[in-house]
Amino acid sequence: MGLGIRRRVMAATYDRLGRSAEPKLEQYRERTAGRATGKVLELGGGTGANLSFYNPEVELIVAEPNPHMASRLHQKAADLGREVTIVPDGGESLPFSDNSFDSVVSTLVMCSVKDLGVTLQEARRVLKAGGTFYFFEHVLASGGIRRTYQNWLNPPWRLLNGDCNINRDIPAAIQAAGFTRVELESFDLPIGPPVVRPTIVGAARV
């Protein structure tokens, strides 16, 4: 299946497949998008699951590389009466100057970016001094048999789930990106197969 068809199918099914999970994710969207202030950049906004959690006062820009997702995000923003600027970027080469944003938000996105390290460095680059990167991501398990299964299952999982990787050490990558202070909580989401339940939520400051 070609990339264009996969993107179209993902956009068409994303909301429907995730509908039953959303009530369990709301508190984490509130702790990330809900805490963003000022001029905000969301990475990988998808179909707009975070839109209703942002303070109406923020200036919101969303980077979303899938045009079919972006179209649905645009419609959802219109339905909510919310202004949003959408840019077709995956996060690895953001078209913004250094020190441009007060907040950057990423929710369930870092598993599928092409280059995790570069994307996080870009997030840090565009943040102003004192700015905050808010994140909510599923991650590599800390150890044990589940970590073994994540590594073993990652190739077929990635193929079947839109380039989603279940074995990325995202906490280590955030630390390596050069943020001055990283605060995160690790836990298991009560939904999904065990290999995708290890999760983090937190904030990293410039």
Backbone as a printed PyTorch tensor [residue, N CA C, xyz], in Angstrom:
tensor([[[  0.8490,  -1.1920,   0.0000],
         [  0.0000,   0.0000,   0.0000],
         [  0.8820,   1.2380,   0.0000]],

        [[  0.6510,   2.1590,  -0.9370],
         [  1.4550,   3.3500,  -1.0490],
         [  1.2430,   4.3050,   0.1070]],

        [[  2.1980,   5.2320,   0.2680],
         [  2.1390,   6.1800,   1.3660],
         [  0.8700,   7.0250,   1.3200]],

        [[  0.5050,   7.4910,   0.1210],
         [ -0.6830,   8.3280,   0.0050],
         [ -1.9430,   7.6050,   0.4410]],

        [[ -2.0850,   6.3440,   0.0300],
         [ -3.2700,   5.5620,   0.4100],
         [ -3.2580,   5.2900,   1.9090]],

        [[ -2.0810,   4.9590,   2.4690],
         [ -1.9930,   4.7010,   3.9100],
         [ -2.3780,   5.9320,   4.7090]],

        [[ -1.9300,   7.1070,   4.2560],
         [ -2.2780,   8.3400,   4.9530],
         [ -3.7700,   8.6120,   4.9040]],

        [[ -4.3810,   8.3520,   3.7570],
         [ -5.8140,   8.5860,   3.6080],
         [ -6.6100,   7.6350,   4.5130]],

        [[ -6.2140,   6.3610,   4.5310],
         [ -6.9000,   5.3710,   5.3570],
         [ -6.7420,   5.7080,   6.8430]],

        [[ -5.5340,   6.0970,   7.2390],
         [ -5.3040,   6.4380,   8.6310],
         [ -6.1770,   7.6060,   9.0720]],

        [[ -6.2540,   8.6270,   8.2330],
         [ -7.0720,   9.7900,   8.5690],
         [ -8.5380,   9.4200,   8.6770]],

        [[ -8.9940,   8.5400,   7.7810],
         [-10.4040,   8.1690,   7.7430],
         [-10.8140,   7.3090,   8.9310]],

        [[ -9.8830,   6.5430,   9.4810],
         [-10.2270,   5.6040,  10.5550],
         [ -9.7540,   6.0400,  11.9390]],

        [[ -8.8990,   7.0590,  12.0100],
         [ -8.2390,   7.4100,  13.2730],
         [ -9.2340,   7.7390,  14.3790]],

        [[-10.1670,   8.6210,  14.1110],
         [-11.1050,   9.0320,  15.1530],
         [-12.0120,   7.8830,  15.5740]],

        [[-12.4800,   7.1140,  14.6200],
         [-13.3820,   6.0120,  14.9330],
         [-12.6960,   4.9490,  15.7880]],

        [[-11.4580,   4.6090,  15.4400],
         [-10.7380,   3.5910,  16.1870],
         [-10.3730,   4.0650,  17.5920]],

        [[-10.1450,   5.3750,  17.7330],
         [ -9.7180,   5.8890,  19.0260],
         [-10.8280,   6.3710,  19.9310]],

        [[-12.0860,   6.3150,  19.4460],
         [-13.1980,   6.9080,  20.1960],
         [-13.3490,   6.2880,  21.5840]],

        [[-13.2570,   4.9780,  21.6890],
         [-13.4670,   4.3360,  22.9900],
         [-12.3320,   4.6190,  23.9620]],

        [[-11.1370,   4.9390,  23.4240],
         [ -9.9860,   5.1940,  24.2900],
         [ -9.9520,   6.6240,  24.8050]],

        [[-10.5480,   7.5520,  24.0870],
         [-10.4040,   8.9700,  24.4140],
         [-10.7880,   9.3380,  25.8510]],

        [[-11.8700,   8.7860,  26.4210],
         [-12.1770,   9.1510,  27.8060],
         [-11.0400,   8.8600,  28.7870]],

        [[-10.2330,   7.8450,  28.4980],
         [ -9.1110,   7.4940,  29.3700],
         [ -7.8730,   8.3450,  29.0950]],

        [[ -7.8820,   9.0880,  27.9870],
         [ -6.7420,   9.9260,  27.6280],
         [ -6.9410,  11.3890,  28.0000]],

        [[ -8.1620,  11.7660,  28.3270],
         [ -8.4730,  13.1810,  28.5320],
         [ -7.6220,  13.8320,  29.6120]],

        [[ -7.3840,  13.1300,  30.7240],
         [ -6.6050,  13.7490,  31.8010],
         [ -5.1730,  14.0590,  31.3550]],

        [[ -4.6430,  13.2740,  30.4240],
         [ -3.2750,  13.5060,  29.9490],
         [ -3.2420,  14.6080,  28.8880]],

        [[ -4.2920,  14.7300,  28.1250],
         [ -4.3970,  15.8650,  27.2110],
         [ -4.5390,  17.1570,  28.0130]],

        [[ -5.2540,  17.0900,  29.1130],
         [ -5.3970,  18.2630,  29.9730],
         [ -4.0600,  18.6570,  30.5920]],

        [[ -3.2210,  17.6750,  30.9100],
         [ -1.9200,  17.9460,  31.5370],
         [ -0.8590,  18.3910,  30.5330]],

        [[ -1.1640,  18.3450,  29.2630],
         [ -0.2240,  18.7820,  28.2280],
         [ -0.8150,  19.9780,  27.4710]],

        [[ -1.7340,  19.7200,  26.5470],
         [ -2.3590,  20.8250,  25.8140],
         [ -3.0480,  21.8000,  26.7570]],

        [[ -3.6620,  21.2870,  27.8030],
         [ -4.3820,  22.1390,  28.7380],
         [ -3.5040,  23.0770,  29.5380]],

        [[ -2.2080,  22.7940,  29.6050],
         [ -1.2770,  23.6430,  30.3640],
         [ -0.5000,  24.6030,  29.4750]],

        [[ -0.6130,  24.4450,  28.1680],
         [  0.1450,  25.2950,  27.2430],
         [ -0.3340,  26.7450,  27.3250]],

        [[  0.6110,  27.6600,  27.2110],
         [  0.2880,  29.0820,  27.2910],
         [  0.9860,  29.8540,  26.1740]],

        [[  0.4800,  31.0700,  25.9290],
         [  1.1280,  31.9630,  24.9680],
         [  1.0140,  31.4890,  23.5400]],

        [[  2.1160,  31.5940,  22.8150],
         [  2.1850,  31.1200,  21.4340],
         [  2.5720,  29.6430,  21.4730]],

        [[  1.7180,  28.7900,  20.9190],
         [  1.8420,  27.3370,  21.0990],
         [  2.0390,  26.6410,  19.7640]],

        [[  2.9710,  25.6880,  19.7400],
         [  3.1610,  24.8100,  18.5940],
         [  2.8250,  23.3950,  19.0170]],

        [[  1.8880,  22.7670,  18.3320],
         [  1.6300,  21.3480,  18.5550],
         [  2.2660,  20.5540,  17.4310]],

        [[  3.0080,  19.5290,  17.7820],
         [  3.6480,  18.6520,  16.8020],
         [  2.7370,  17.4660,  16.5200]],

        [[  2.4670,  17.2050,  15.2520],
         [  1.6480,  16.0560,  14.8920],
         [  0.2370,  16.1540,  15.4410]],

        [[ -0.4810,  17.1860,  15.0480],
         [ -1.8080,  17.4270,  15.6050],
         [ -2.8740,  16.4470,  15.1830]],

        [[ -2.5790,  15.5910,  14.1880],
         [ -3.5380,  14.5810,  13.7720],
         [ -4.8490,  15.1970,  13.3150]],

        [[ -5.9570,  14.6390,  13.7980],
         [ -7.2840,  15.1340,  13.4360],
         [ -7.8150,  16.1480,  14.4490]],

        [[ -6.9750,  16.5430,  15.4200],
         [ -7.3720,  17.6080,  16.3380],
         [ -7.8760,  17.1540,  17.6900]],

        [[ -7.4030,  16.0210,  18.1940],
         [ -7.8820,  15.5130,  19.4790],
         [ -7.6050,  16.4620,  20.6360]],

        [[ -6.5580,  17.2940,  20.5040],
         [ -6.2050,  18.2040,  21.6020],
         [ -6.9130,  19.5520,  21.5360]],

        [[ -7.5930,  19.8540,  20.4400],
         [ -8.0830,  21.2120,  20.2180],
         [ -8.9490,  21.7370,  21.3550]],

        [[ -9.8400,  20.9190,  21.8610],
         [-10.7790,  21.3980,  22.8780],
         [-10.1210,  21.6070,  24.2350]],

        [[ -8.8690,  21.1690,  24.3880],
         [ -8.1900,  21.2930,  25.6790],
         [ -7.3630,  22.5710,  25.7880]],

        [[ -7.0870,  23.2320,  24.6840],
         [ -6.2850,  24.4470,  24.7220],
         [ -7.0830,  25.6250,  25.2760]],

        [[ -6.4070,  26.4480,  26.0470],
         [ -7.0020,  27.6900,  26.5060],
         [ -7.3770,  28.5400,  25.2890]],

        [[ -8.5720,  29.1310,  25.2700],
         [ -8.9720,  29.9430,  24.1070],
         [ -8.0390,  31.1110,  23.8280]],

        [[ -7.2330,  31.4880,  24.8310],
         [ -6.3750,  32.6570,  24.6660],
         [ -5.0610,  32.3560,  23.9470]],

        [[ -4.6970,  31.0760,  23.7820],
         [ -3.4110,  30.7800,  23.1630],
         [ -3.4680,  31.0260,  21.6650]],

        [[ -2.3180,  31.3440,  21.0990],
         [ -2.1570,  31.4210,  19.6410],
         [ -1.6250,  30.0650,  19.1900]],

        [[ -2.4410,  29.3190,  18.4610],
         [ -2.1360,  27.9180,  18.1900],
         [ -1.7040,  27.6820,  16.7450]],

        [[ -0.5330,  27.0430,  16.6130],
         [ -0.0200,  26.5950,  15.3230],
         [  0.2000,  25.0880,  15.4300]],

        [[ -0.2440,  24.3470,  14.4340],
         [ -0.1380,  22.8840,  14.4590],
         [  0.6560,  22.4000,  13.2630]],

        [[  1.6670,  21.5790,  13.5190],
         [  2.4340,  20.9260,  12.4600],
         [  1.8370,  19.5430,  12.2190]],

        [[  1.3630,  19.2970,  11.0160],
         [  0.7580,  18.0030,  10.6860],
         [  1.1110,  17.6430,   9.2370]],

        [[  1.9400,  16.5940,   9.0210],
         [  2.4060,  16.2690,   7.6760],
         [  1.4080,  15.5190,   6.8070]],

        [[  0.3970,  14.8970,   7.4210],
         [ -0.5880,  14.1380,   6.6600],
         [ -1.7130,  15.0850,   6.2160]],

        [[ -1.8280,  15.3670,   4.9170],
         [ -2.8260,  16.3520,   4.4690],
         [ -4.2620,  15.9330,   4.7570]],

        [[ -4.5150,  14.6370,   4.8210],
         [ -5.8690,  14.1580,   5.1020],
         [ -6.2090,  14.3470,   6.5860]],

        [[ -5.2290,  14.1340,   7.4550],
         [ -5.4010,  14.4580,   8.8680],
         [ -5.6130,  15.9620,   9.0330]],

        [[ -4.7880,  16.7470,   8.3450],
         [ -4.8560,  18.2060,   8.4660],
         [ -6.2230,  18.7260,   8.0380]],

        [[ -6.8080,  18.1300,   7.0100],
         [ -8.1270,  18.5460,   6.5550],
         [ -9.1790,  18.3220,   7.6370]],

        [[ -9.1120,  17.1830,   8.3020],
         [-10.0610,  16.8910,   9.3850],
         [ -9.8030,  17.7830,  10.5920]],

        [[ -8.5420,  18.0740,  10.8560],
         [ -8.2040,  18.9860,  11.9490],
         [ -8.7810,  20.3780,  11.6740]],

        [[ -8.6360,  20.8330,  10.4380],
         [ -9.1620,  22.1450,  10.0620],
         [-10.6780,  22.2120,  10.2640]],

        [[-11.3820,  21.1330,   9.8760],
         [-12.8290,  21.1090,  10.0380],
         [-13.2150,  21.0800,  11.5120]],

        [[-12.4770,  20.3220,  12.3110],
         [-12.7760,  20.2590,  13.7450],
         [-12.5570,  21.6120,  14.4060]],

        [[-11.4880,  22.2960,  14.0010],
         [-11.2360,  23.6360,  14.5430],
         [-12.3740,  24.5810,  14.1760]],

        [[-12.8640,  24.4860,  12.9450],
         [-13.9780,  25.3330,  12.5190],
         [-15.2310,  25.0250,  13.3280]],

        [[-15.4730,  23.7500,  13.5810],
         [-16.6390,  23.3510,  14.3680],
         [-16.5650,  23.8950,  15.7910]],

        [[-15.3490,  24.0010,  16.3160],
         [-15.1450,  24.5110,  17.6740],
         [-15.0470,  26.0350,  17.7040]],

        [[-15.0240,  26.6510,  16.5300],
         [-14.8670,  28.0930,  16.4650],
         [-13.5070,  28.5720,  16.9250]],

        [[-12.4920,  27.7520,  16.6540],
         [-11.1530,  28.0540,  17.1280],
         [-10.2270,  28.3470,  15.9610]],

        [[ -9.4560,  29.4080,  16.0810],
         [ -8.4830,  29.7450,  15.0390],
         [ -7.2280,  28.9040,  15.2170]],

        [[ -6.7640,  28.3250,  14.1300],
         [ -5.5440,  27.5230,  14.1800],
         [ -4.8410,  27.6280,  12.8330]],

        [[ -3.5280,  27.7280,  12.8810],
         [ -2.7040,  27.7180,  11.6690],
         [ -2.0780,  26.3420,  11.5430]],

        [[ -2.2260,  25.7150,  10.3820],
         [ -1.7010,  24.3680,  10.1620],
         [ -0.5630,  24.4390,   9.1510]],

        [[  0.5820,  23.8600,   9.5150],
         [  1.7250,  23.8100,   8.6080],
         [  2.0460,  22.3490,   8.2870]],

        [[  2.3680,  22.0190,   7.0300],
         [  2.6060,  20.6360,   6.6220],
         [  4.0300,  20.1840,   6.9340]],

        [[  4.2990,  19.9420,   8.2030],
         [  5.6620,  19.5770,   8.6110],
         [  5.6120,  18.4390,   9.6150]],

        [[  6.5720,  17.5270,   9.5230],
         [  6.6190,  16.3900,  10.4220],
         [  7.3780,  16.6330,  11.7060]],

        [[  8.0430,  17.7800,  11.8310],
         [  8.7440,  18.0990,  13.0680],
         [ 10.2540,  18.0930,  12.9570]],

        [[ 10.8100,  17.4890,  11.9030],
         [ 12.2560,  17.3810,  11.7970],
         [ 12.9220,  18.6270,  11.2150]],

        [[ 12.1470,  19.4900,  10.5870],
         [ 12.7060,  20.7030,   9.9880],
         [ 11.6610,  21.8100,  10.0780]],

        [[ 11.4100,  22.2780,  11.2660],
         [ 10.3240,  23.2220,  11.4920],
         [ 10.6200,  24.5750,  10.8260]],

        [[  9.6370,  25.1490,  10.1370],
         [  9.8530,  26.4020,   9.4020],
         [  9.6690,  27.6320,  10.2930]],

        [[ 10.2950,  27.6150,  11.4560],
         [ 10.1640,  28.7100,  12.4060],
         [ 11.5400,  29.1230,  12.9230]],

        [[ 11.6560,  30.3820,  13.2850],
         [ 12.9140,  30.8910,  13.8260],
         [ 13.1480,  30.3600,  15.2330]],

        [[ 14.3890,  30.4410,  15.6730],
         [ 14.7080,  30.1050,  17.0540],
         [ 13.8830,  30.9880,  17.9930]],

        [[ 13.5790,  30.4510,  19.1780],
         [ 12.9290,  31.2290,  20.2400],
         [ 11.5970,  31.8290,  19.7900]],

        [[ 10.7640,  31.0200,  19.1180],
         [  9.5070,  31.5180,  18.5560],
         [  8.2810,  31.2220,  19.4060]],

        [[  8.3470,  30.1930,  20.2720],
         [  7.1470,  29.7210,  20.9550],
         [  7.3260,  29.6920,  22.4760]],

        [[  6.2010,  29.8940,  23.1540],
         [  6.1820,  29.7680,  24.6140],
         [  5.9910,  28.3180,  25.0380]],

        [[  5.2670,  27.5460,  24.2410],
         [  4.9750,  26.1520,  24.5590],
         [  5.0210,  25.3080,  23.2950]],

        [[  5.5140,  24.0780,  23.4340],
         [  5.4210,  23.0700,  22.3800],
         [  4.7390,  21.8530,  22.9960]],

        [[  3.8110,  21.2480,  22.2550],
         [  3.0120,  20.1320,  22.7580],
         [  3.1580,  18.9370,  21.8250]],

        [[  3.3280,  17.7540,  22.4240],
         [  3.4060,  16.5140,  21.6640],
         [  2.6350,  15.4360,  22.4230]],

        [[  1.6000,  14.8640,  21.7950],
         [  0.8510,  13.7910,  22.4410],
         [  0.7390,  12.6030,  21.4920]],

        [[  1.3340,  11.4900,  21.8790],
         [  1.2920,  10.2510,  21.1130],
         [  1.7640,  10.4550,  19.6790]],

        [[  2.8960,  11.1690,  19.5590],
         [  3.4410,  11.5390,  18.2590],
         [  4.8770,  11.0590,  18.0700]],

        [[  5.6820,  11.1080,  19.1340],
         [  7.1050,  10.8330,  19.0020],
         [  7.4010,   9.3870,  18.6080]],

        [[  6.4160,   8.5160,  18.7270],
         [  6.5990,   7.1280,  18.2970],
         [  6.7310,   7.0150,  16.7870]],

        [[  6.2200,   8.0080,  16.0490],
         [  6.1440,   7.8640,  14.5960],
         [  6.9180,   8.9120,  13.8000]],

        [[  7.5770,   9.8650,  14.4700],
         [  8.3810,  10.8270,  13.7070],
         [  9.5660,  10.1020,  13.0760]],

        [[ 10.0580,  10.6400,  11.9680],
         [ 11.1390,   9.9680,  11.2460],
         [ 12.4300,   9.9360,  12.0510]],

        [[ 12.7580,  11.0420,  12.7090],
         [ 14.0020,  11.1240,  13.4770],
         [ 13.6840,  11.7160,  14.8420]],

        [[ 13.6260,  10.8700,  15.8500],
         [ 13.2220,  11.2890,  17.1940],
         [ 14.1440,  12.3560,  17.7530]],

        [[ 15.4460,  12.1340,  17.6820],
         [ 16.4050,  13.0750,  18.2420],
         [ 16.3330,  14.4420,  17.5940]],

        [[ 16.2640,  14.4740,  16.2760],
         [ 16.2000,  15.7410,  15.5480],
         [ 14.9010,  16.4760,  15.8640]],

        [[ 13.7990,  15.7500,  15.9400],
         [ 12.5120,  16.3800,  16.2410],
         [ 12.5280,  17.0310,  17.6150]],

        [[ 13.1020,  16.3650,  18.5940],
         [ 13.1710,  16.9380,  19.9360],
         [ 14.1190,  18.1370,  19.9830]],

        [[ 15.1910,  18.0690,  19.2330],
         [ 16.0890,  19.2260,  19.1610],
         [ 15.4000,  20.4180,  18.5070]],

        [[ 14.5660,  20.1450,  17.5120],
         [ 13.8010,  21.2090,  16.8710],
         [ 12.7920,  21.8160,  17.8530]],

        [[ 12.1490,  20.9680,  18.6450],
         [ 11.2050,  21.4690,  19.6430],
         [ 11.9070,  22.4080,  20.6130]],

        [[ 13.0970,  22.0250,  21.0370],
         [ 13.8540,  22.8770,  21.9500],
         [ 14.3030,  24.1610,  21.2550]],

        [[ 14.7090,  24.0540,  20.0020],
         [ 15.2100,  25.2220,  19.2690],
         [ 14.1650,  26.3190,  19.1490]],

        [[ 12.9220,  25.9380,  18.8540],
         [ 11.9010,  26.9560,  18.6050],
         [ 11.2800,  27.5050,  19.8860]],

        [[ 11.6090,  26.9060,  21.0330],
         [ 11.0830,  27.4160,  22.2970],
         [ 11.8680,  28.6360,  22.7680]],

        [[ 11.1570,  29.5880,  23.3270],
         [ 11.8020,  30.7380,  23.9450],
         [ 12.4790,  30.3260,  25.2470]],

        [[ 13.4170,  31.1250,  25.7100],
         [ 14.0100,  30.8920,  27.0280],
         [ 12.8990,  30.8980,  28.0620]],

        [[ 12.8690,  29.8620,  28.8870],
         [ 11.8040,  29.7380,  29.8700],
         [ 10.5790,  29.0190,  29.3490]],

        [[ 10.5910,  28.6590,  28.0510],
         [  9.4610,  27.9560,  27.4600],
         [  9.4060,  26.4980,  27.8860]],

        [[  8.2820,  25.8430,  27.5890],
         [  8.0480,  24.4800,  28.0720],
         [  7.5740,  23.5650,  26.9580]],

        [[  8.1520,  22.3680,  26.9310],
         [  7.7260,  21.2890,  26.0480],
         [  6.8820,  20.3230,  26.8720]],

        [[  5.6080,  20.1940,  26.5240],
         [  4.6960,  19.2870,  27.2130],
         [  4.5250,  18.0260,  26.3810]],

        [[  4.6340,  16.8560,  27.0170],
         [  4.5990,  15.6090,  26.2570],
         [  3.7790,  14.5350,  26.9690]],

        [[  3.1680,  13.6880,  26.1600],
         [  2.4120,  12.5120,  26.5970],
         [  2.6460,  11.4570,  25.5280]],

        [[  3.4180,  10.4050,  25.8600],
         [  3.8790,   9.4620,  24.8450],
         [  3.9470,   8.0390,  25.3970]],

        [[  3.6660,   7.0560,  24.5410],
         [  3.9510,   5.6700,  24.9310],
         [  5.4100,   5.3740,  24.5930]],

        [[  6.0540,   4.5360,  25.4210],
         [  7.5160,   4.4260,  25.3890],
         [  7.9880,   2.9800,  25.5430]],

        [[  9.2910,   2.8190,  25.4190],
         [  9.9460,   1.5470,  25.6780],
         [  9.8050,   1.1790,  27.1490]],

        [[  9.4500,  -0.0670,  27.4290],
         [  9.3370,  -0.5290,  28.8100],
         [ 10.6910,  -0.4570,  29.5040]],

        [[ 10.6740,  -0.3280,  30.8190],
         [ 11.9180,  -0.1710,  31.5740],
         [ 12.7640,  -1.4380,  31.5830]],

        [[ 12.1700,  -2.5820,  31.3220],
         [ 12.9290,  -3.8230,  31.2890],
         [ 12.0000,  -5.0240,  31.2580]],

        [[ 12.5600,  -6.2050,  31.4370],
         [ 11.7570,  -7.4110,  31.5190],
         [ 11.2790,  -7.9310,  30.1800]],

        [[ 10.3580,  -8.8830,  30.2640],
         [  9.8920,  -9.5700,  29.0710],
         [  9.1200,  -8.6400,  28.1490]],

        [[  8.4470,  -7.6510,  28.7250],
         [  7.6770,  -6.7480,  27.8670],
         [  8.5990,  -5.9560,  26.9490]],

        [[  9.7400,  -5.5420,  27.4520],
         [ 10.7020,  -4.8250,  26.6100],
         [ 11.2040,  -5.7320,  25.4950]],

        [[ 11.4420,  -7.0010,  25.7980],
         [ 11.8660,  -7.9630,  24.7820],
         [ 10.8150,  -8.0950,  23.6930]],

        [[  9.5520,  -8.1960,  24.1160],
         [  8.4710,  -8.3110,  23.1410],
         [  8.3150,  -7.0340,  22.3060]],

        [[  8.5290,  -5.8780,  22.9210],
         [  8.4520,  -4.6280,  22.1580],
         [  9.4780,  -4.6170,  21.0270]],

        [[ 10.7010,  -5.0070,  21.3400],
         [ 11.7470,  -5.0330,  20.3100],
         [ 11.4460,  -6.0700,  19.2300]],

        [[ 10.9230,  -7.1990,  19.6410],
         [ 10.6300,  -8.2780,  18.7050],
         [  9.4550,  -7.9200,  17.7890]],

        [[  8.4210,  -7.2890,  18.3560],
         [  7.2080,  -7.0050,  17.6040],
         [  7.2550,  -5.6800,  16.8470]],

        [[  8.2720,  -4.8630,  17.0940],
         [  8.2540,  -3.5270,  16.5080],
         [  8.1640,  -3.5090,  14.9760]],

        [[  8.9390,  -4.3300,  14.2400],
         [  8.8370,  -4.2430,  12.7690],
         [  7.4280,  -4.4750,  12.2390]],

        [[  6.7340,  -5.5690,  12.6210],
         [  5.3710,  -5.7280,  12.0880],
         [  4.4010,  -4.6840,  12.6430]],

        [[  4.5820,  -4.2850,  13.8990],
         [  3.7000,  -3.2680,  14.4770],
         [  3.8250,  -1.9560,  13.7000]],

        [[  5.0670,  -1.5780,  13.4020],
         [  5.3140,  -0.3340,  12.6700],
         [  4.6790,  -0.3880,  11.2840]],

        [[  4.7600,  -1.5230,  10.6250],
         [  4.2060,  -1.6770,   9.2830],
         [  2.6850,  -1.5580,   9.2930]],

        [[  2.0530,  -2.1050,  10.3250],
         [  0.5960,  -2.1630,  10.3750],
         [ -0.0380,  -0.9500,  11.0350]],

        [[  0.7700,  -0.1030,  11.6750],
         [  0.2090,   0.9810,  12.4710],
         [  0.8200,   2.3410,  12.1340]],

        [[  0.9370,   2.6150,  10.8590],
         [  1.3170,   3.9520,  10.4240],
         [  2.6520,   4.4490,  10.9160]],

        [[  3.6720,   3.5780,  10.8830],
         [  5.0380,   3.9360,  11.2860],
         [  5.1890,   4.1600,  12.7900]],

        [[  4.2320,   3.7080,  13.5820],
         [  4.3330,   3.7940,  15.0410],
         [  5.3600,   2.7910,  15.5490]],

        [[  6.3270,   3.2700,  16.3390],
         [  7.3400,   2.4180,  16.9530],
         [  7.0020,   2.2130,  18.4300]],

        [[  7.0420,   0.9800,  18.8950],
         [  6.7030,   0.6890,  20.2850],
         [  7.9420,   0.4860,  21.1580]],

        [[  9.1210,   0.7140,  20.5980],
         [ 10.3450,   0.4680,  21.3640],
         [ 11.2860,   1.6730,  21.3760]],

        [[ 10.7360,   2.8710,  21.4140],
         [ 11.5750,   4.0670,  21.4700],
         [ 11.7710,   4.5200,  22.9160]],

        [[ 13.0290,   4.7620,  23.2630],
         [ 13.3610,   5.2560,  24.6030],
         [ 13.2020,   6.7820,  24.5930]],

        [[ 11.9840,   7.2290,  24.6160],
         [ 11.6930,   8.6590,  24.4960],
         [ 12.1820,   9.4550,  25.7030]],

        [[ 12.0860,   8.9570,  26.9520],
         [ 12.6420,   9.7220,  28.0660],
         [ 14.1240,  10.0380,  27.8960]],

        [[ 14.9070,   9.0580,  27.4460],
         [ 16.3360,   9.2890,  27.2390],
         [ 16.5640,  10.3040,  26.1360]],

        [[ 15.7520,  10.2370,  25.0860],
         [ 15.9020,  11.1800,  23.9750],
         [ 15.5650,  12.6030,  24.4010]],

        [[ 14.5650,  12.7640,  25.2530],
         [ 14.2200,  14.0960,  25.7540],
         [ 15.3700,  14.6550,  26.5850]],

        [[ 15.9290,  13.8290,  27.4470],
         [ 17.0760,  14.2590,  28.2550],
         [ 18.2320,  14.6680,  27.3590]],

        [[ 18.4700,  13.9150,  26.2890],
         [ 19.6040,  14.1690,  25.4120],
         [ 19.4130,  15.4130,  24.5460]],

        [[ 18.1810,  15.8930,  24.4280],
         [ 17.9050,  17.0350,  23.5610],
         [ 18.3680,  18.3530,  24.1520]],

        [[ 18.7590,  18.3610,  25.4300],
         [ 19.3600,  19.5440,  26.0120],
         [ 18.4340,  20.4430,  26.8000]],

        [[ 17.2620,  19.9460,  27.1930],
         [ 16.3930,  20.7410,  28.0510],
         [ 17.0320,  20.8930,  29.4320]],

        [[ 16.7600,  22.0170,  30.0940],
         [ 17.4230,  22.2780,  31.3730],
         [ 16.8100,  21.4970,  32.5220]],

        [[ 15.5120,  21.2210,  32.4370],
         [ 14.8580,  20.4780,  33.5060],
         [ 13.7380,  19.6360,  32.9220]],

        [[ 13.7580,  18.3510,  33.2300],
         [ 12.7390,  17.4340,  32.7260],
         [ 12.0200,  16.8120,  33.9110]],

        [[ 10.7030,  16.9390,  33.9200],
         [  9.8700,  16.3260,  34.9480],
         [  8.8850,  15.4000,  34.2560]],

        [[  8.8650,  14.1280,  34.6310],
         [  7.9400,  13.2080,  33.9850],
         [  7.4290,  12.1590,  34.9550]],

        [[  6.2700,  11.6440,  34.6350],
         [  5.6520,  10.5470,  35.3750],
         [  5.5530,   9.3540,  34.4460]],

        [[  5.9810,   8.1920,  34.9290],
         [  5.8800,   6.9540,  34.1550],
         [  4.7490,   6.0990,  34.7150]],

        [[  3.9780,   5.4900,  33.8320],
         [  2.8450,   4.6730,  34.2710],
         [  2.4070,   3.7960,  33.1040]],

        [[  1.4740,   2.9020,  33.3730],
         [  0.8850,   2.0680,  32.3380],
         [ -0.5310,   2.5580,  32.0510]],

        [[ -0.8120,   2.8320,  30.7870],
         [ -2.1830,   3.1280,  30.4100],
         [ -3.0350,   1.8680,  30.5650]],

        [[ -4.2800,   2.0160,  30.9870],
         [ -5.1350,   0.8360,  31.1800],
         [ -5.8420,   0.4010,  29.9070]],

        [[ -5.2970,   0.7600,  28.7540],
         [ -5.9160,   0.3950,  27.4830],
         [ -4.8430,  -0.0780,  26.5210]],

        [[ -5.2660,  -0.8430,  25.5340],
         [ -4.3400,  -1.3030,  24.5140],
         [ -3.5870,  -2.5430,  24.9460]],

        [[ -2.8990,  -3.1990,  23.9960],
         [ -2.0900,  -4.3720,  24.3350],
         [ -0.9370,  -3.9940,  25.2590]],

        [[ -0.4210,  -4.9360,  26.0460],
         [  0.6410,  -4.6340,  27.0170],
         [  1.8660,  -3.9580,  26.4210]],

        [[  2.1870,  -4.2240,  25.1500],
         [  3.4060,  -3.6560,  24.5670],
         [  3.2940,  -2.1580,  24.3090]],

        [[  2.0840,  -1.5860,  24.3370],
         [  1.9550,  -0.1530,  24.1200],
         [  1.4780,   0.5900,  25.3660]],

        [[  1.4440,  -0.0780,  26.5030],
         [  0.9350,   0.5600,  27.7140],
         [  1.9740,   1.3950,  28.4680]],

        [[  3.2830,   1.0860,  28.4140],
         [  4.2510,   1.9350,  29.1150],
         [  4.1820,   3.3600,  28.5730]],

        [[  3.9860,   4.3320,  29.4560],
         [  3.6660,   5.6930,  29.0300],
         [  4.3480,   6.7090,  29.9340]],

        [[  4.5980,   7.8880,  29.3820],
         [  5.1050,   9.0190,  30.1750],
         [  4.2500,  10.2450,  29.9070]],

        [[  4.1570,  11.1190,  30.9040],
         [  3.5600,  12.4240,  30.7270],
         [  4.3950,  13.3910,  31.5370]],

        [[  4.6260,  14.5920,  31.0000],
         [  5.4560,  15.5260,  31.7470],
         [  5.7620,  16.7850,  30.9920]],

        [[  6.8000,  17.4730,  31.4600],
         [  7.1960,  18.7550,  30.8890],
         [  8.7140,  18.8840,  30.9430]],

        [[  9.2620,  19.4980,  29.9010],
         [ 10.6900,  19.7710,  29.8150],
         [ 10.8630,  21.2550,  29.5310]],

        [[ 11.7590,  21.9090,  30.2730],
         [ 11.8830,  23.3590,  30.1670],
         [ 13.2180,  23.7700,  29.5480]],

        [[ 13.1670,  24.8780,  28.8370],
         [ 14.3680,  25.4250,  28.2050],
         [ 15.0730,  26.3440,  29.1850]]])
